[in-house]
Amino acid sequence: MILGVSIYEILTVSTIIFFIGVYGFFTRKNLIAMLMSIELILNSSVLNFVVINKYLFPQSIDGNIFSLFIIAIAAAETALALAIIINLYRLIMSLKTEEIETMKN
Amino acid sequence: MNWNTLLLMRQELVLTTVILILLVVDVIVKNKKSLNIIAILLFGIYTILGFFPSGNNELFGGMYKNTELIFAFKNILNIGVFLITMISVSWVNKKMLPLNKVAEFYALMFSSYLGMLFMISAGHFLMLYIGLELATLPVTALASYDMFNRKSSESGIKLLLSAAFSSGIFLFGISMIYATGGSLYFNSIYGNIAISYLSIMGLFMIFAGLAFKISLVPFHFWTADVYEGAPTPVASYLSVISKGAAVFVLMILLFKVFSNFIDLWIYLLYGISILTMFIGNFFAIRQTNMQRFLAFSSVAQAGFILLGFLSADQVAVSAVVYFIAIYVLSNILVFAAVQSIGLASNKYNIEDYNGLYRTNPLISIALMFGLFSLAGIPPIAGFFGKFFLYTAAASKGFYLLVFIAVVNVTISLYYYLIVVRAAWLRKSDNPIQFYKSDIFMKISLVIVSTALLVLGLFSPFYEYIFSISNI
């Protein structure tokens, strides 16, 4: 428990972070920026898990452990994404989505 | 815990061993071409081991569970992965042997499949999430495996970004369910969860996360690009194994964990099923590239699978599992034919198939079998798969939806027949030359074609699935 801060305030912050991430994912035109937006989405759910664990179910540690796993998997995801992005950059010398896109309906 | 309970997860343990052996053998063996045979042999041993019966039990306090149905479903997917391993040999030998990247291909494919095994037997949201990520990340590496091909890298990054985005949504949904249910175990959420705005939001977000994997309609935009750019064996893996496992998990979640919400999700599925069938079919008609065409056809098939969900009982489970078993075989058959033609001639467009029957009669028979099975033409097994899905939907009185599905089958018959017509009836001045496939491709084509014919006439298979179908 943090004194003077209720669960609603923290959940509002995490929801705002989530939607900033969603907005960024759809509007950014750069692959690295899209990756950063995805990190925001994942981190907002990490925040959610920790806060819900702390405020609502303090007798167990399910949420805390879940958040550790999310952080580890997010790192693996980022590493793989960067590997593919570097390979793509070597091929076409750009990270802009409109220059990468060759396949369309 | 003793050895007997650990034997319950022997499929996962054996598969992990197979992956490790493969990585070690890659260092030792000098002749890299033999790695293909080693991979097939190891996975074959693993597949045979899977047929020994196993008990119904739970491990790790309910995090991992195994029932007869889960075991049978794993066996179906095992056979699917085994066939994909066989058909990918020719691609690996042509493209990856010069780059000396043979063993990694199989190691990545098997580790992705390991994730799916954990995902299917998950009894806890943490296990489900880790399984889902382990299933997705190696596939993105596989999709961009053709390093010097720009399309392959593009499809890899598209798959990775959309998969990561969807798993982000999935996680946010899980956190909401955690807040309302108070636990992450499926068994304890099942009784404790109350219907509130928060839990409904959580259900929708979890559904959206899985719908990305199954490529249902509002979330299908990555499918066509990824399937077109990815190497053909990887595209077949994505369309068959990945989709089948995600459908099974969605079924467990909806029928068991969210069974209180049935009035809610049944109409969600009703709408999404209609949308998915129509959009998949109408986009498939205007495709010219074969892999892109199969992508939209698999979107449409996902809509048909949702039809079976609607009755939400034993009939639904058996219909969906049976349909997936047939769908795995028929889609692998079509992808195998496309791949063998594509590797021999580097042609992937539908009009390139003109006159195929005159130069390569056997491969065009295999292609016809697969497409007829996907379309659902009676003597072949695909018809019965669709038939049981209709039965499931009609048993709860969704006659209008069944009618719409029949209309969609007619539309899909049109575009499947376009390909068959190109191969059998059209003439071409410049047809695909006669070629010989390698032995593994031949074996898998023969196995799948006969299996499709036999399963269509052999009813004990469905009765067996029906007898074990209780989630």
Contacts between the chains, C-beta under 8 A, distances in Angstrom:
chain1	res1	chain2	res2	distance
A	18	B	168	8.0
A	18	B	172	5.9
A	21	B	168	7.0
A	25	B	161	7.8
A	25	B	165	5.7
A	31	B	157	6.5
A	31	B	161	7.6
A	34	B	161	5.7
A	35	B	161	7.4
A	35	B	164	8.0
A	38	B	161	6.9
A	38	B	164	4.7
A	38	B	165	5.8
A	38	B	168	6.0
A	41	B	165	6.9
A	41	B	168	3.4
A	41	B	169	7.3
A	41	B	171	8.0
A	41	B	172	7.2
A	42	B	164	7.8
A	42	B	167	7.9
A	42	B	168	5.2
A	42	B	171	6.7
A	44	B	172	6.8
A	45	B	168	6.7
A	45	B	171	4.0
A	45	B	172	4.7
A	45	B	174	7.6
A	45	B	175	5.2
A	48	B	172	6.8
A	48	B	175	3.8
A	48	B	176	7.8
A	48	B	179	7.9
A	49	B	175	5.2
A	49	B	178	6.8
A	52	B	175	6.3
A	52	B	178	5.7
A	52	B	179	4.7
A	56	B	179	6.2
A	56	B	182	7.3
A	57	B	182	5.8
A	60	B	183	8.0
A	62	B	126	7.9
A	62	B	178	7.2
A	62	B	183	6.9
A	62	B	184	5.2
A	63	B	175	7.8
A	63	B	178	6.2
A	65	B	126	7.2
A	66	B	125	7.6
A	66	B	126	5.5
A	66	B	129	7.7
A	66	B	174	7.8
A	66	B	178	7.8
A	66	B	184	6.9
A	69	B	126	6.3
A	69	B	129	7.2
A	69	B	130	6.3
A	70	B	129	7.7
A	70	B	171	6.4
A	73	B	129	7.7
A	73	B	130	7.0
A	73	B	133	4.9
A	76	B	133	7.6
A	76	B	137	6.3
A	77	B	133	7.3
A	77	B	137	6.4
A	77	B	160	7.3
A	77	B	164	5.3
A	80	B	137	5.7
A	80	B	140	6.3
A	80	B	141	6.3
A	80	B	160	6.4
A	81	B	157	7.1
A	81	B	160	5.2
A	81	B	161	7.2
A	81	B	164	7.3
A	83	B	141	7.9
A	84	B	140	7.1
A	84	B	141	7.8
A	84	B	144	5.0
A	84	B	153	6.2
A	84	B	156	4.9
A	84	B	157	5.0
A	84	B	160	6.3
A	85	B	157	6.5
A	87	B	144	6.7
A	87	B	147	6.1
A	87	B	153	5.4
A	88	B	150	7.8
A	88	B	153	4.5
A	88	B	154	7.0
A	88	B	157	6.1
A	91	B	148	7.3
A	91	B	150	5.1
A	91	B	153	6.1
A	92	B	150	6.3
A	100	B	154	5.7
A	100	B	157	7.4
A	101	B	154	7.1
A	102	B	150	6.8
A	102	B	151	6.4
A	102	B	154	6.4
A	103	B	151	6.6
A	103	B	154	6.8
A	103	B	155	7.7
A	103	B	224	7.5
A	103	B	225	4.6
A	103	B	228	5.4
A	103	B	229	6.1
A	103	B	292	8.0
A	105	B	224	6.9
A	105	B	283	7.1
